[in-house]
Amino acid sequence: MSVFSRDHAASDGTLINKNDFATPSGQVEVIEVRPGSQLQVDDVIVSIAGRDVIEHSRRPGGPEFQVGDTLEYRVVRKGKEAEGPQPYNVTLGHYPVGDQLLHSWPSLLVLFMLFGSAIYLFVRRPRYPAARAAVVASSLAMITLAGSGYFGLEALDLVAGEQFWRWYVGQIFWVLLWGGILHFAFAYPEVTSKIRYSLLVALSYGGGLLLYGLTMLIGLPLSKGPVEGLAVWASPISTVLFVYPVLVLGVLVYKYRTCEDNLTRMRLRWLAASLGTAAVLYAGIWGLPTQLLGANLVAYQYHTLVFLPVPLTVALAVLHYRALDIEIALSRSLTYVILSVLIAVGYLIMVGLLRLMVIPDLGSPAGQAVAAAAAAVIVLPLRDRLAKLVNERLFGYRDDPYRVVTALSARLEQTQTPEAMLPTLVETIGHALKLPYTAIELERDKGLEVVADYGEPVGEPVRLPLVYQGERIGDLVVCARGVGEGFNDSDLRVLTDVARHAGAVAYTARLTTDLARSRSRLVRTREEERRRLLHDLHDGVGPTLAAAALGLQVVRQVMGANQVAAEEMLTRLEDELQGAIGEIRRVAHGLRPPVLDQLGLATAVREHASTLAGRMGGNGDTPLTIAVDVSDELPQLPAAVEVAAYRIVCEALTNVARHSGANSCTVRVWLDRDLHVEVLDDGAGLGETRRNGVGLRSMRERAGELGGDFLVESRDLESRNQDGAKAEAGARSAVRGTRVAARLPVPREEA
């Protein structure tokens, strides 16, 4: 309807509005004029056919003139202001609707893409709130562009006909269009509260009109005349243009920050990136420069091109985010947006060159077609190169596996040590394919172990086997480039190829690592064996010889008084020394105590305790008594646990006999989840300064080697009467003692 109305109305060939702002200079000034007219750019029009434009600025319009009428325009020409208004005759003609539509091809391109995407989205998801909002917004865009986007405001429109109101209605719908965009931001990608959503939708459309009303309420009283007032009330978009883009971005940012669904966040990022960038570009290239400088940085006809990626991006993100290859869509969108910008720049350059050298008049469709064709011929050959650069920037060298392998080889050749091969490998893969996380896991005794990684994991990782000579040696672990994203066929092909080459590198690195570990294990084993020999000599032979020495002291004491007892004691000592010789042989051959194999842990502990029992106690008169509490029903224990328990008991009893001065001692060995060893005596205790000789250190290390605990502590004892009650405070004996306790873990399968 707007196109039909404009085509059948007379035209004077002028343009007085600057973009979306009517009479921006505060007077009716000619911004553009058709060639051949007596009017010039910068002319200030005072009256048309006797109709004062200032008075008609209060209520534009009036009786129509017909095509072919010649009207007198009284204008003040720039540079001749002193002469006052001068008359110029202007013959009205037809409005060049076809030329104007051709001139507005960027807007038509974006409009058709926007409306087509919205309809397609609505057909596929008719109940989807964002689809409905998209149809409303695209419909408003069609009305806006038909009303005031394609056809500007002429000076004649202020005094005759209804064309001013056609332009004004288009501007009102421009305000509503931004309401539709905000509506879509509230609806996309999901609606959380229907009640609140309805209120927000109403505010989206009503808010722009309220801003328009507020602008008139403030601006009209400050106007110095009807023309300045016209610039206020006939430019409803002036305030909305700077408020609504901020609101739209704010809504999208808020929804993104409060949303927990990864797919929804990804869709919001796509919309925010495309729509937000478009809004900022529009405001920065056309909106602000018009307000501040009175001129555009780029021809206004190209302003809609900044919105070109929006409909395609939104439709694909909503409908086909998982079904189609969204990465290809992104790559192509960026490619064609950059191409569009290059074509636009090339077009402007060609226009300037052709005007200077070949075709001075490029206002005709033929001249514009020549300039556009020349720009396309120059720019389009760059498409393949540009697409390749965009793909490499976004996805690395996934389309060129040979380049990835070459990069791997080059980096590995520069690696100085074998240990750095795998870190270099994962870092190179991550850089070459633009992956957020890459890792290599190798098979170990306890399963897969991460041996090198690069970056931080994002989403669910994908594992590709590393195979060398038919043997799976590990996995290449990679994460997609964003949460909720996956790998397409191109990615998987290049990753499979890379994993095949990485298998040999990983195998070599594993061999190097295993060799280094074996070497280190040999060194540790040698040192551990040396320490074991030290422990065995001290804990095995040492206590036996110490017991023999104590026995000799006893023999010396009883030899004169009791010859028979002395001979028996010497015989026992002879047996003990023979045992010591056997112990030395056992240590020499690296064997464990034979008594454990012959008698078992319980009997072995009793036998060793009996060798020490009867020695003189702490008071020199009472023999040392040793009570052993060990169950004969202990299950078969691991050899290392048995040896450790036996050695700890032997060393603890030797300490009791040699250092504690105790009269009695108790040995307890029991099994619950772990094997426990406890040796208690009533001797002098550890004293103020805890001793930490070889014996205590040896016992502690034996328990620690098995992952157990070792404790040695003094204990305060109180004498008790026969009924078990505590003695009176005055009769309390100052008795001390030592407690040695060890916990030795027993593997469940062997307990």
RARA-V557982 format. One record per backbone hydrogen bond with DSSP energy under -1.0 kcal/mol. NH is the residue of the N-H (numbers start at 1). CO is the residue of the C=O. If there is no record, write none. Layout:
nh=NH co=CO
nh=NH co=CO
This chain:
nh=5 co=1
nh=6 co=2
nh=7 co=3
nh=8 co=4
nh=11 co=93
nh=15 co=32
nh=16 co=153
nh=18 co=21
nh=21 co=18
nh=26 co=23
nh=29 co=27
nh=30 co=43
nh=31 co=15
nh=32 co=15
nh=34 co=13
nh=37 co=34
nh=42 co=30
nh=43 co=40
nh=44 co=76
nh=45 co=28
nh=46 co=74
nh=47 co=74
nh=48 co=51
nh=49 co=72
nh=51 co=48
nh=53 co=46
nh=56 co=52
nh=58 co=55
nh=61 co=158
nh=68 co=92
nh=69 co=66
nh=71 co=90
nh=73 co=88
nh=74 co=47
nh=75 co=86
nh=76 co=44
nh=80 co=77
nh=83 co=80
nh=84 co=81
nh=86 co=75
nh=88 co=73
nh=90 co=71
nh=92 co=69
nh=93 co=11
nh=97 co=95
nh=100 co=96
nh=101 co=97
nh=102 co=98
nh=103 co=99
nh=104 co=100
nh=105 co=102
nh=108 co=104
nh=109 co=105
nh=110 co=106
nh=111 co=107
nh=112 co=108
nh=113 co=109
nh=114 co=110
nh=115 co=111
nh=116 co=112
nh=117 co=113
nh=118 co=114
nh=119 co=115
nh=120 co=116
nh=121 co=117
nh=122 co=118
nh=123 co=119
nh=124 co=120
nh=125 co=121
nh=128 co=125
nh=132 co=128
nh=133 co=129
nh=134 co=130
nh=135 co=131
nh=136 co=132
nh=137 co=133
nh=138 co=134
nh=139 co=135
nh=140 co=136
nh=141 co=137
nh=142 co=138
nh=143 co=139
nh=144 co=140
nh=145 co=141
nh=146 co=142
nh=147 co=143
nh=148 co=144
nh=149 co=144
nh=150 co=145
nh=158 co=155
nh=159 co=156
nh=160 co=156
nh=161 co=62
nh=166 co=162
nh=167 co=163
nh=168 co=164
nh=169 co=165
nh=170 co=166
nh=171 co=167
nh=172 co=168
nh=173 co=169
nh=174 co=170
nh=175 co=171
nh=176 co=172
nh=177 co=173
nh=178 co=174
nh=179 co=175
nh=180 co=176
nh=181 co=177
nh=182 co=178
nh=183 co=179
nh=184 co=180
nh=185 co=181
nh=186 co=182
nh=187 co=183
nh=188 co=184
nh=197 co=193
nh=198 co=194
nh=199 co=195
nh=200 co=196
nh=201 co=197
nh=202 co=198
nh=203 co=199
nh=204 co=200
nh=205 co=201
nh=206 co=202
nh=207 co=203
nh=210 co=206
nh=211 co=207
nh=212 co=208
nh=213 co=209
nh=214 co=210
nh=215 co=211
nh=216 co=212
nh=217 co=213
nh=218 co=214
nh=219 co=215
nh=220 co=216
nh=223 co=220
nh=229 co=225
nh=230 co=226
nh=231 co=227
nh=233 co=229
nh=234 co=230
nh=238 co=235
nh=241 co=237
nh=242 co=239
nh=244 co=240
nh=247 co=243
nh=248 co=244
nh=249 co=245
nh=250 co=246
nh=251 co=247
nh=252 co=248
nh=253 co=249
nh=254 co=250
nh=255 co=251
nh=256 co=252
nh=257 co=253
nh=258 co=254
nh=265 co=261
nh=266 co=262
nh=267 co=263
nh=268 co=264
nh=269 co=265
nh=270 co=266
nh=271 co=267
nh=272 co=268
nh=273 co=269
nh=274 co=270
nh=275 co=271
nh=276 co=272
nh=277 co=273
nh=278 co=274
nh=279 co=275
nh=280 co=276
nh=281 co=277
nh=282 co=278
nh=283 co=279
nh=284 co=280
nh=285 co=281
nh=286 co=282
nh=287 co=282
nh=288 co=283
nh=290 co=286
nh=291 co=287
nh=292 co=288
nh=293 co=289
nh=294 co=289
nh=295 co=289
nh=297 co=285
nh=302 co=299
nh=303 co=300
nh=305 co=302
nh=307 co=304
nh=308 co=305
nh=313 co=309
nh=314 co=310
nh=315 co=311
nh=316 co=312
nh=317 co=313
nh=318 co=314
nh=319 co=315
nh=320 co=316
nh=324 co=320
nh=326 co=324
nh=329 co=325
nh=330 co=326
nh=331 co=327
nh=332 co=328
nh=333 co=329
nh=334 co=330
nh=335 co=331
nh=336 co=332
nh=337 co=333
nh=338 co=334
nh=339 co=335
nh=340 co=336
nh=341 co=337
nh=342 co=338
nh=343 co=339
nh=344 co=340
nh=345 co=341
nh=346 co=342
nh=347 co=343
nh=348 co=344
nh=349 co=345
nh=350 co=346
nh=351 co=347
nh=352 co=348
nh=353 co=349
nh=354 co=350
nh=355 co=351
nh=356 co=352
nh=357 co=353
nh=358 co=354
nh=359 co=354
nh=368 co=364
nh=369 co=365
nh=370 co=366
nh=371 co=367
nh=372 co=368
nh=373 co=369
nh=374 co=370
nh=375 co=371
nh=376 co=372
nh=377 co=373
nh=378 co=374
nh=379 co=375
nh=380 co=376
nh=382 co=379
nh=383 co=380
nh=386 co=382
nh=387 co=383
nh=388 co=384
nh=389 co=385
nh=390 co=386
nh=391 co=387
nh=392 co=388
nh=393 co=389
nh=394 co=390
nh=395 co=391
nh=396 co=392
nh=397 co=432
nh=400 co=397
nh=404 co=400
nh=405 co=401
nh=406 co=402
nh=407 co=403
nh=408 co=404
nh=409 co=405
nh=410 co=406
nh=411 co=407
nh=412 co=408
nh=413 co=409
nh=415 co=412
nh=420 co=417
nh=421 co=418
nh=424 co=420
nh=425 co=421
nh=426 co=422
nh=427 co=423
nh=428 co=424
nh=429 co=425
nh=430 co=426
nh=431 co=427
nh=432 co=428
nh=433 co=429
nh=435 co=430
nh=438 co=454
nh=439 co=477
nh=440 co=452
nh=441 co=475
nh=442 co=449
nh=443 co=473
nh=444 co=447
nh=447 co=444
nh=449 co=442
nh=451 co=440
nh=452 co=440
nh=454 co=438
nh=456 co=436
nh=462 co=478
nh=464 co=476
nh=466 co=474
nh=468 co=471
nh=471 co=468
nh=473 co=466
nh=474 co=466
nh=475 co=441
nh=476 co=464
nh=477 co=439
nh=478 co=462
nh=479 co=437
nh=485 co=482
nh=492 co=488
nh=493 co=489
nh=494 co=490
nh=495 co=491
nh=496 co=492
nh=497 co=493
nh=498 co=494
nh=499 co=495
nh=500 co=496
nh=501 co=497
nh=502 co=498
nh=503 co=499
nh=505 co=501
nh=506 co=502
nh=507 co=503
nh=508 co=504
nh=509 co=505
nh=510 co=506
nh=511 co=507
nh=512 co=508
nh=513 co=509
nh=514 co=510
nh=515 co=511
nh=516 co=512
nh=517 co=513
nh=518 co=514
nh=519 co=515
nh=520 co=516
nh=521 co=517
nh=522 co=518
nh=523 co=519
nh=524 co=520
nh=525 co=521
nh=526 co=522
nh=527 co=523
nh=528 co=524
nh=529 co=525
nh=530 co=526
nh=531 co=527
nh=532 co=528
nh=533 co=529
nh=534 co=530
nh=535 co=531
nh=536 co=532
nh=537 co=533
nh=538 co=534
nh=539 co=535
nh=540 co=536
nh=541 co=536
nh=542 co=537
nh=544 co=540
nh=545 co=541
nh=546 co=542
nh=547 co=543
nh=548 co=544
nh=549 co=545
nh=550 co=546
nh=551 co=547
nh=552 co=548
nh=553 co=549
nh=554 co=550
nh=555 co=551
nh=556 co=552
nh=557 co=553
nh=558 co=554
nh=559 co=555
nh=562 co=558
nh=566 co=562
nh=567 co=563
nh=568 co=564
nh=569 co=565
nh=570 co=566
nh=571 co=567
nh=572 co=568
nh=573 co=569
nh=574 co=570
nh=575 co=571
nh=576 co=572
nh=577 co=573
nh=578 co=574
nh=579 co=575
nh=580 co=576
nh=581 co=577
nh=582 co=578
nh=583 co=579
nh=584 co=580
nh=585 co=581
nh=586 co=582
nh=587 co=583
nh=588 co=584
nh=589 co=585
nh=590 co=587
nh=591 co=586
nh=596 co=593
nh=598 co=594
nh=599 co=595
nh=604 co=600
nh=605 co=601
nh=606 co=602
nh=607 co=603
nh=608 co=604
nh=609 co=605
nh=610 co=606
nh=611 co=607
nh=613 co=609
nh=614 co=624
nh=615 co=612
nh=617 co=622
nh=620 co=617
nh=624 co=615
nh=625 co=663
nh=627 co=665
nh=629 co=667
nh=642 co=638
nh=643 co=639
nh=644 co=640
nh=645 co=641
nh=646 co=642
nh=647 co=643
nh=648 co=644
nh=649 co=645
nh=650 co=646
nh=651 co=647
nh=652 co=648
nh=653 co=649
nh=654 co=650
nh=655 co=651
nh=656 co=652
nh=657 co=653
nh=658 co=654
nh=659 co=655
nh=660 co=655
nh=665 co=625
nh=666 co=680
nh=667 co=627
nh=668 co=678
nh=669 co=629
nh=670 co=676
nh=672 co=674
nh=675 co=744
nh=676 co=670
nh=677 co=742
nh=678 co=668
nh=679 co=740
nh=680 co=666
nh=681 co=738
nh=682 co=664
nh=684 co=660
nh=697 co=693
nh=698 co=694
nh=699 co=695
nh=700 co=696
nh=701 co=697
nh=702 co=698
nh=703 co=699
nh=704 co=700
nh=705 co=701
nh=707 co=704
nh=708 co=703
nh=709 co=743
nh=711 co=741
nh=713 co=739
nh=715 co=737
nh=717 co=735
nh=721 co=725
nh=724 co=721
nh=727 co=719
nh=735 co=733
nh=737 co=715
nh=739 co=713
nh=740 co=679
nh=741 co=711
nh=742 co=677
nh=743 co=709
nh=744 co=675
nh=750 co=747
nh=751 co=747
